């Protein structure tokens, strides 16, 4: 067994790390000037009063106890609150945090693979594909996907810590491993598959299985064979599985909590709406589509509508592709164990988001590939050099082709990043790239409305009504535009249409309350503000406006009480603070003893 020169060990990891950082910064540099997107960024940051309270005792408790957005990810909420402490509502800061997490994840992926395999250039290539692939732009350039960027960092930290544990097992190393893993689960439940991935790594490249291939730890460089083996002794399969139980237990608990959270959010599709066979068909198609988009990343969009039923021929093609790759992996598992590890990594880590439990109305999503594609990248990084093992000038061919691939990916990713500049560019691309849906038209209309382009927004909203006449959000938006134009009575008609379709629509109740308040109908306004609060108890703006209504009615005690409730929810709510001060002054002025 030969060892690589020490000089190479010293400077190559640093050089590769610097190149990875520079590549990411080139691709994602524009995000510092990007806006918040009118698609979940409002729920996660701009209209989330708990996040906008910063790090407080109440907000921390909320982060650990809420199922808001249909998820339980307290660490994600805390990271956004910390960003608010630093940047307030400056979106550039939030974007930079995502980019820094992406850089850190890339570096730890490289370090973990390199330490496990000793194949520095192949490990670097996998990390570069992860860093620069266009399918990963969504997880980095979208503020609301902080959960992806943060949880993946803890995934990589867990994997890196696991290598040190395998090299020299110890209780403290395992405790650190468990802490990193638990933090990852608290950022996003995607990490529930990580114990399964660690078991795959035990097979290759760690060589801990009793039947791990002896030659599976070798790789070829400069026409010589280098052998690298972390674990010099194998273990029984039952012992390896037993070792993962402390990781499996929190995974099961997190899965249960996630199911409860999604059920509470009413976002899980029922079997009546989407049958189990339709979900299976969509899973096969999604698996194959992700592979195709990995090789040819075109027509990427923030939303891919679920067709309900896929054509039989499309499902058959997808099944054939997956079966063919699986057969190839089985055939080569002894000589090329990385194929099995990479393929099972890809298939296994996609299971939580492949649509068997359908959440939302999308068929697939680019962000779901953030971790799973690493498995395919491993297959490519180790497989292609092995195929070219006997080729003349292999090194130069690999160097040139790898450079071409990475530069091409950087260009594609840079162009994809630009689409995330604002909601208009993002959803205009979605309209152009996918089948037209009410969701994309509605969100494009919302983005135009936020820019004050009301006429264009109305055009998009009417397209939504043509596709889906019973769309409550659209009627609420049309009512809001009428309110902006001073047509309160016409706006109320639209708001009522929204409430007929969705009685528990807090925003519509709030808007109709504002319209009635504008007309001086304070009783009706108070009713709808109260309904908005009943539906959404942390609706600080509704408390503030209800306080204004009571102040107009001369009921200063109730006005003061509602302003105080608004400030409890959002302590830095300047408007509520000013209204509270005015109401207290008016109360004193109206007191019978005020003239004495």
C-alpha positions in Angstrom: 0.0 0.0 0.0 1.4 3.4 -1.0 0.8 6.7 0.6 0.3 10.0 -1.2 3.0 12.6 -0.7 2.6 14.6 2.5 3.0 17.9 0.6 -0.1 17.1 -1.4 -2.0 16.4 1.8 -1.1 19.8 3.1 -2.0 22.1 0.3 -4.7 20.3 -1.8 -7.6 20.4 0.7 -7.0 24.1 1.3 -6.8 24.8 -2.4 -10.0 22.8 -3.1 -11.8 24.5 -0.2 -10.9 28.0 -1.5 -12.0 27.1 -5.0 -15.4 25.8 -3.6 -15.9 29.1 -1.6 -15.0 31.2 -4.6 -17.3 29.3 -6.9 -20.3 29.6 -4.5 -19.6 33.4 -4.0 -19.5 33.9 -7.8 -22.9 32.2 -8.3 -24.7 33.6 -5.3 -23.1 37.1 -5.1 -26.3 38.8 -6.5 -28.5 37.6 -3.7 -27.4 40.4 -1.4 -29.6 42.7 -3.5 -32.6 40.4 -3.7 -36.0 41.0 -2.1 -38.2 38.8 0.1 -40.5 36.6 -2.1 -44.2 36.7 -1.8 -44.3 33.0 -1.3 -43.7 31.8 2.3 -41.2 34.5 3.0 -44.1 36.5 4.5 -45.1 33.6 6.6 -41.6 32.9 7.8 -40.4 36.5 8.2 -42.1 39.7 7.0 -45.6 39.0 8.5 -44.5 36.7 11.3 -44.8 38.7 14.4 -42.9 36.2 16.5 -39.9 36.3 14.3 -40.1 40.0 14.2 -40.0 40.1 18.0 -36.4 38.9 17.8 -34.9 36.6 20.5 -37.2 37.0 23.5 -38.4 34.5 26.1 -41.8 34.4 24.5 -40.5 34.0 20.9 -38.2 31.1 22.0 -41.1 29.3 23.7 -43.2 29.8 20.6 -40.4 28.4 18.4 -40.4 25.2 20.4 -44.2 24.8 20.7 -45.6 25.9 17.4 -46.8 23.9 14.4 -46.9 27.1 12.3 -46.5 26.4 8.6 -47.3 22.8 9.3 -43.8 22.0 10.5 -41.9 21.7 13.8 -38.5 23.2 13.3 -37.6 25.4 16.3 -34.0 25.9 15.3 -35.1 27.3 12.0 -37.3 29.8 13.7 -34.5 30.8 16.1 -32.1 31.4 13.3 -34.6 33.7 11.5 -35.2 35.5 14.8 -31.5 36.0 15.2 -31.3 37.3 11.7 -34.0 39.8 12.5 -32.0 41.0 15.5 -29.1 41.7 13.1 -30.8 42.9 9.9 -34.4 43.8 10.9 -36.3 43.5 7.5 -33.3 43.9 5.2 -33.6 40.8 3.0 -29.9 40.9 2.0 -28.8 39.7 5.4 -31.1 36.7 5.4 -29.9 35.8 2.0 -26.3 36.0 3.1 -26.9 33.7 6.0 -28.3 31.1 3.7 -25.2 31.4 1.4 -22.9 31.1 4.4 -24.7 27.9 5.5 -24.4 26.6 2.0 -20.6 27.3 2.0 -20.2 25.5 5.3 -22.2 22.5 4.2 -20.1 22.2 1.0 -16.8 22.3 3.0 -17.9 19.8 5.5 -19.2 17.5 2.8 -15.8 17.7 1.1 -13.9 17.1 4.4 -16.1 14.1 5.4 -15.8 12.4 2.0 -12.1 13.0 1.8 -11.5 11.7 5.3 -13.6 8.6 4.6 -12.1 7.8 1.2 -8.8 9.5 0.9 -9.8 10.4 -2.7 -9.3 14.1 -2.5 -10.2 15.1 -6.1 -13.3 12.9 -6.3 -14.5 14.2 -2.9 -13.8 17.7 -4.1 -15.8 17.0 -7.3 -18.8 15.8 -5.4 -18.7 18.9 -3.2 -18.4 21.1 -6.2 -21.5 19.5 -7.8 -23.4 20.0 -4.6 -22.2 23.6 -4.4 -22.9 24.7 -7.9 -25.8 22.6 -9.3 -28.9 24.7 -10.4 -31.3 22.3 -8.7 -29.8 23.5 -5.4 -30.4 27.2 -6.0 -33.9 27.1 -4.5 -32.6 25.9 -1.2 -30.1 28.7 -1.0 -31.7 31.7 -2.7 -35.1 31.4 -1.0 -35.2 32.8 2.5 -38.1 30.6 3.5 -35.9 27.6 2.8 -33.6 28.4 5.7 -34.7 25.0 7.0 -33.0 23.3 4.1 -29.7 25.3 4.4 -29.5 25.0 8.2 -30.5 21.3 8.5 -28.1 20.3 5.7 -25.3 21.9 7.6 -26.1 19.8 10.6 -26.3 16.7 8.3 -22.8 17.4 7.1 -21.5 18.0 10.7 -23.1 14.8 11.8 -21.5 12.8 9.0 -18.1 14.4 9.6 -18.3 13.7 13.3 -19.3 10.1 12.5 -16.0 9.6 10.7 -14.0 10.5 13.8 -16.2 8.3 15.9 -15.6 5.3 13.5 -11.8 6.0 13.6 -11.7 5.8 17.4 -15.1 5.1 19.0 -15.9 6.8 22.3 -18.9 7.9 24.3 -18.2 11.6 24.0 -17.7 11.5 20.2 -21.1 9.6 19.9 -22.7 12.2 22.2 -21.4 15.0 19.9 -22.7 13.0 16.9 -26.1 12.8 18.6 -26.2 16.5 19.4 -25.4 17.5 15.8 -28.1 15.1 14.6 -30.7 16.3 17.0 -30.0 19.9 16.0 -30.5 19.0 12.4 -33.9 17.4 13.2 -34.9 20.6 14.9 -34.1 22.5 11.7 -35.9 20.2 9.3 -37.2 16.6 9.7 -35.4 15.7 6.4 -32.6 14.3 8.6 -34.8 11.3 9.6 -33.0 9.3 6.9 -29.5 10.1 8.1 -29.1 6.9 10.2 -29.9 4.9 7.1 -27.2 6.9 5.2 -24.6 6.3 8.0 -25.3 2.5 7.7 -24.7 2.8 3.9 -21.4 4.5 4.7 -20.5 1.6 7.0 -20.6 -0.6 3.9 -18.6 1.8 1.8 -16.3 3.5 2.1 -15.8 2.8 5.9 -15.7 -1.0 5.4 -17.3 -1.9 8.7 -19.6 -4.6 7.2 -18.4 -8.1 7.6 -19.0 -8.5 3.8 -17.7 -5.1 2.7 -15.7 -5.6 -0.5 -11.9 -5.5 0.2 -11.2 -3.7 -3.1 -14.0 -1.2 -2.4 -11.6 1.1 -0.6 -9.2 1.5 -3.5 -9.1 4.2 -6.1 -6.8 4.9 -9.0 -4.7 8.0 -9.6 -1.7 8.5 -11.8 -1.9 4.9 -13.0 -1.2 3.7 -9.4 -3.5 2.1 -6.9 -4.0 3.8 -3.5 -5.7 2.0 -0.7 -7.5 3.9 2.0 -9.4 2.2 4.8 -10.8 4.0 7.9 -11.9 1.0 9.8 -9.4 -1.8 10.0 -11.9 -4.2 11.6 -15.4 -5.1 10.5 -18.4 -5.5 12.7 -21.5 -7.6 12.6 -24.5 -6.2 10.9 -26.6 -6.5 14.0 -24.0 -4.5 16.0 -23.9 -1.7 13.4 -27.7 -1.5 13.4 -27.7 -1.5 17.2 -25.2 1.4 17.1 -27.8 3.5 15.2 -30.7 3.0 17.6 -29.9 6.2 19.6 -30.3 8.0 16.3 -33.3 6.1 15.1 -35.3 7.0 18.3 -35.3 10.8 17.8 -35.9 10.2 14.1 -39.1 8.3 14.9 -40.2 11.0 17.4 -39.5 13.7 14.9 -41.5 11.9 12.2 -44.5 11.6 14.6 -44.3 15.3 15.5 -44.0 16.2 11.8 -47.1 14.2 10.9 -49.1 15.9 13.7 -47.9 19.3 12.6 -48.9 18.7 8.9 -52.3 17.4 10.0 -52.8 20.5 12.1 -52.0 22.6 9.1 -54.6 20.8 6.9 -51.9 20.6 4.1 -51.9 16.8 3.8 -53.9 15.5 0.9 -56.5 12.8 1.6 -56.7 9.5 -0.2 -60.0 10.8 -1.6 -58.3 13.7 -3.3 -55.2 11.7 -4.4 -55.3 7.9 -4.4 -52.4 5.8 -3.2 -51.8 4.5 -6.8 -51.6 8.0 -8.1 -49.0 8.8 -5.4 -47.0 5.8 -6.3 -47.1 6.8 -10.0 -46.0 10.3 -9.1 -43.1 9.0 -7.0 -41.7 7.0 -9.9 -42.0 9.9 -12.2 -40.4 12.3 -9.7 -37.5 9.9 -9.1 -36.8 9.8 -12.9 -37.5 13.5 -13.5 -35.0 14.5 -10.8 -32.3 12.4 -12.5 -33.1 14.0 -15.9 -33.0 17.5 -14.4 -29.7 16.7 -12.7 -28.1 16.0 -16.2 -30.2 18.6 -18.1 -31.3 21.3 -15.6 -33.8 23.2 -17.8 -37.3 24.5 -17.2 -36.7 24.8 -13.5 -39.5 26.4 -11.5 -40.5 27.2 -8.0 -43.7 25.2 -8.4 -44.4 22.1 -10.4 -48.2 21.4 -10.4 -49.4 17.9 -9.6 -51.3 16.5 -12.6 -53.3 14.0 -10.4 -53.0 11.2 -12.9 -49.8 10.6 -15.0 -50.1 9.0 -18.4 -49.3 5.3 -18.3 -46.5 5.6 -20.8 -44.8 8.2 -18.7 -45.0 6.0 -15.6 -43.7 3.0 -17.6 -40.7 5.0 -18.8 -39.9 6.1 -15.3 -40.2 2.6 -13.9 -38.0 1.2 -16.7 -35.3 3.8 -16.0 -35.3 3.1 -12.2 -35.3 -0.7 -12.7 -32.5 -0.5 -15.3 -30.3 1.6 -12.9 -31.0 -0.8 -10.0 -30.1 -3.8 -12.1 -26.8 -2.1 -13.1 -26.1 -1.3 -9.4 -26.7 -4.9 -8.3 -24.5 -6.2 -11.1 -21.6 -4.0 -10.1 -22.0 -4.0 -6.3 -19.0 -6.2 -5.6 -16.5 -4.4 -7.7 -18.0 -0.9 -7.4 -19.7 -0.7 -4.0 -20.1 3.1 -4.3 -22.8 2.5 -6.9 -25.0 0.8 -4.4 -24.3 3.4 -1.7 -25.0 6.3 -4.0 -28.1 4.8 -5.5 -29.6 3.8 -2.2 -28.6 7.3 -0.8 -30.6 8.9 -3.6 -33.7 6.6 -3.3 -33.7 6.5 0.5 -33.3 10.2 1.3 -36.1 11.2 -1.1 -38.7 9.0 0.5 -39.9 11.6 3.1 -40.6 14.1 0.2 -41.4 11.8 -2.7 -45.2 12.3 -2.3 -46.4 9.1 -0.6 -47.6 11.4 2.1 -48.7 14.3 -0.2 -48.2 17.7 1.4 -49.3 20.6 -0.7 -50.3 20.5 -4.4 -46.8 20.2 -6.0 -45.7 17.1 -7.9 -42.0 17.7 -7.0 -39.7 20.5 -6.0 -36.1 21.4 -6.7 -35.4 21.9 -3.0 -36.2 18.2 -2.3 -32.9 17.3 -4.2 -30.6 19.2 -1.9 -29.4 16.2 0.0 -30.5 13.2 -2.2 -28.5 14.3 -5.3 -25.2 13.7 -3.3 -25.8 10.0 -3.8 -25.9 10.4 -7.6 -22.9 12.7 -7.5 -20.9 10.0 -5.6 -21.8 7.5 -8.3 -20.6 9.9 -11.0 -17.4 11.0 -9.2 -16.2 7.4 -8.6 -17.8 5.7 -11.5 -16.6 7.8 -14.5 -12.9 7.5 -13.5 -13.3 3.8 -13.1 -14.8 3.5 -16.5 -11.9 5.4 -18.0 -9.3 3.5 -16.0 -7.5 2.1 -19.0 -7.8 5.2 -21.2 -4.7 7.0 -22.4 -4.5 10.6 -21.2 -7.2 9.9 -18.7 -6.1 12.6 -16.3 -6.3 15.3 -18.9 -9.6 14.2 -20.2 -11.1 14.1 -16.7 -9.6 17.5 -15.9 -11.0 19.2 -19.0 -14.4 17.5 -18.9 -14.8 18.2 -15.1 -13.9 21.9 -15.7 -16.3 22.1 -18.5 -19.1 20.6 -16.4 -18.5 22.8 -13.4 -18.3 26.0 -15.4 -21.5 25.1 -17.2 -23.2 24.4 -13.9 -22.0 27.8 -12.6 -23.4 29.6 -15.6 -26.8 27.8 -15.3 -26.9 28.4 -11.6 -26.1 32.0 -11.9 -28.9 32.4 -14.4 -31.2 30.5 -12.1 -30.2 32.7 -9.1 -31.2 35.8 -11.0 -34.8 34.5 -11.2 -35.1 34.8 -7.4 -34.5 38.6 -7.5 -38.2 39.3 -6.8 -41.6 37.6 -7.0 -42.3 39.0 -10.4 -39.3 37.4 -12.1 -39.7 34.2 -10.1 -43.4 33.6 -10.9 -43.2 34.9 -14.5 -40.6 32.1 -15.0 -42.9 29.6 -13.4 -45.8 30.6 -15.7 -43.4 30.3 -18.7 -41.8 27.0 -17.6 -44.7 24.9 -16.3 -48.3 24.2 -16.9 -50.4 27.2 -16.1 -52.0 26.9 -12.6 -54.0 29.1 -10.3 -51.1 29.1 -7.8 -48.6 30.6 -10.2 -51.0 33.2 -11.6 -52.1 34.2 -8.1 -48.6 34.6 -6.8 -47.6 36.5 -9.9 -50.6 38.8 -9.3 -49.5 39.2 -5.7 -46.0 40.1 -6.7 -47.3 42.7 -9.2 -49.6 44.1 -6.6 -46.8 44.6 -4.1 -45.0 46.7 -6.8 -48.1 48.8 -7.3 -48.8 47.4 -10.7 -52.5 46.9 -10.0 -53.8 46.7 -13.6 -51.4 43.9 -14.4 -52.2 42.2 -11.1 -56.0 42.2 -11.9 -55.2 40.5 -15.3 -53.4 37.6 -13.4 -56.2 37.3 -10.8 -58.9 37.0 -13.6 -56.8 34.2 -15.1 -57.0 32.5 -11.7 -60.8 32.8 -11.7 -61.0 31.3 -15.2 -59.0 28.2 -13.9 -60.5 28.0 -10.4 -63.6 30.1 -9.8 -63.8 29.2 -6.1 -60.4 30.7 -5.1 -60.9 32.8 -2.0 -57.5 34.4 -2.0 -58.1 36.0 -5.4 -61.4 37.6 -4.3 -59.6 39.0 -1.2 -56.8 40.4 -3.4 -59.3 42.0 -5.8 -61.1 43.5 -2.8 -57.8 44.9 -1.5 -57.1 46.6 -4.9 -60.6 48.2 -4.8 -59.9 49.4 -1.3 -56.7 51.0 -2.5 -58.7 52.9 -5.1 -61.1 54.2 -2.5 -64.0 51.9 -3.5 -64.8 50.5 -0.1 -68.3 49.3 -0.9 -67.2 47.4 -3.9 -64.2 45.9 -1.9 -66.6 44.6 0.7 -68.5 42.6 -2.0 -65.2 40.9 -3.0 -64.2 40.3 0.6 -67.6 38.7 1.3 -67.1 36.4 -1.7 -63.8 35.3 -0.2 -65.5 34.7 3.2 -68.3 32.6 1.7 -65.7 30.3 0.2 -63.4 30.3 3.2 -65.2 31.4 6.5 -62.0 31.0 8.5 -60.0 33.5 6.4 -58.4 35.8 8.9 -56.9 38.1 6.4 -60.2 38.6 4.6 -61.9 39.4 8.0 -59.2 41.9 8.7 -59.5 43.6 5.3 -63.3 43.8 5.4 -63.0 45.3 8.9 -60.7 48.0 7.5 -63.2 48.7 4.7 -66.1 49.1 7.2 -63.9 51.2 9.4 -63.1 53.5 6.4 -66.9 53.9 5.8 -67.4 54.7 9.5 -69.4 51.5 10.2 -67.5 50.7 13.4 -69.8 48.0 14.8 -69.3 45.9 11.6 -65.5 46.7 11.7 -65.2 45.6 15.3 -67.0 42.3 14.5 -64.7 41.4 11.7 -61.5 42.4 13.5 -62.7 40.2 16.4 -63.3 37.3 14.0 -59.8 37.7 12.6 -58.4 37.5 16.1 -60.5 34.5 17.0 -59.1 32.7 13.9 -55.6 33.9 14.4 -54.9 34.8 18.0 -51.5 36.3 17.3 -52.8 38.8 14.8 -51.2 42.0 16.2 -52.5 44.3 13.4 -56.0 43.2 14.1 -55.7 44.0 17.8 -54.3 47.4 16.9 -57.1 48.2 14.4 -59.7 46.9 16.8 -58.2 49.3 19.4 -58.6 52.2 16.9 -62.3 51.3 16.4 -62.9 51.3 20.1 -61.1 54.7 20.4 -63.4 56.1 17.7 -66.4 54.9 19.8 -65.0 56.5 22.9 -64.4 53.2 24.6 -60.8 54.0 25.7 -60.5 51.1 28.2 -61.1 48.5 25.5 -58.9 50.5 23.1 -56.0 50.5 25.6 -56.5 46.8 26.3 -56.3 45.9 22.6 -53.2 48.1 22.0 -51.5 46.4 24.9 -52.3 43.0 23.5 -50.8 44.0 20.1 -47.6 45.1 22.0 -47.5 41.8 23.9 -47.4 39.9 20.6 -45.1 42.4 18.9 -43.2 44.5 21.5 -41.6 46.7 18.8 -44.9 47.6 17.1 -44.5 51.4 16.8 -48.0 52.1 15.5 -49.6 50.2 18.5 -47.3 52.0 20.9 -48.3 55.4 19.5 -52.0 54.6 19.5 -51.7 53.3 23.1 -50.2 56.6 24.2 -52.8 58.7 22.4 -55.7 56.5 23.8 -54.3 57.0 27.3 -54.1 60.7 26.8 -57.7 60.8 25.4 -58.9 58.7 28.4 -57.4 61.3 30.8 -58.8 64.2 28.8 -62.3 62.6 28.8 -62.2 61.9 32.5 -64.7 64.0 34.6 -61.8 65.0 36.9 -59.5 66.1 34.1 -60.5 69.8 34.5 -59.9 69.9 38.2 
